[in-house]
Amino acid sequence: NAGVTQTPKFQVLKTGQSMTLQCAQDMNHEYMSWYRQDPGMGLRLIHYSVGAGITDQGEVPNGYNVSRSTTEDFPLRLLSAAPSQTSVYFCASSYGRLAMNEKLFFGSGTQLSVL
Amino acid sequence: DAKTTQPTSMDCAEGRAANLPCNHSTISGNEYVYWYRQIHSQGPQYIIHGLKNNETNEMASLIITEDRKSSTLILPHATLRDTAVYYCIVRDPWVQGAQKLVFGQGTRLTINP
C-alpha cells in the first residue's frame, strides 16, 4: 500500500491563479481531510469528508473547494490563489468516520507558495 | 477556548525517558486524549490514545490522572529520532463535529545526544 499520496510536493503560483492539490489513498478509508500548516503553527482543518459525495467545512474553509466523487480521491481546489494561502498542506485519511479507535494517516505534504 | 495546554518546548537526553505533560482541566466524561507527533516537516503521526486507563503500545505509554484533568506521554528510551513536535488532543468521538480533529501548538521535544 502506498498510503496517502499527495501531489505535487512543491508548487509556486501567482496571485489569482487556480490549481488543484491532489490527494489519493489506497486503504479504502472513508474519512479524508485537508489541513494547512503555517510556519511555527499547528495544523488547521480546511475541509473534510466522511465518504464519497459528503463533504463539510473545517476551521478555515474560505478560498478552498473540495469534492469527493470517489472513495480514493479528495482534491483541494484553490480557485483564485492569494498570498495568504502560502502554506504547507497536508491530506489525511482514516478507516471509518474518525470514531474512537481510529487514527489519522497523513500524507507527506504539499508546500505551496503564492507570489 | 483551548482544550489542552502543553509546554512550548522540552529537552531530554538520549536514552532517558521523555515525559511530556498535557493539561486538559475542562475535559468531559466522553472525551478521549490523543497524541500525535510531527517530525520536522513530515505529516503528523499517530502515537496513542486513551480515555481513563493508562495505555501502552510499541511507541509510548499514556498516563492519565484519576481526575482526568491531565495526562503524560512517556517515551521510555528517547532516541534522536524522537525529536519532534508532540500534539495532545482531546476529543469526544461521538458528538456532532467529532470528525474535526483540532491540533494546538504542541510541545517541541528535542532529544540531545
Interface residues (C-beta under 8 A of the other chain):
Chain A: V4 Y31 S33 Y35 M41 G42 L43 R44 L45 Y48 V50 D56 G58 E59 V88 F90 A92 R97 L98 A99 M100 N101 K103 L104 F105 F106 G107 S108 G109
Chain B: Y32 Y36 S41 Q42 G43 P44 Q45 Y46 H49 Y87 P93 W94 A98 Q99 K100 L101 V102 F103 G104 Q105 G106
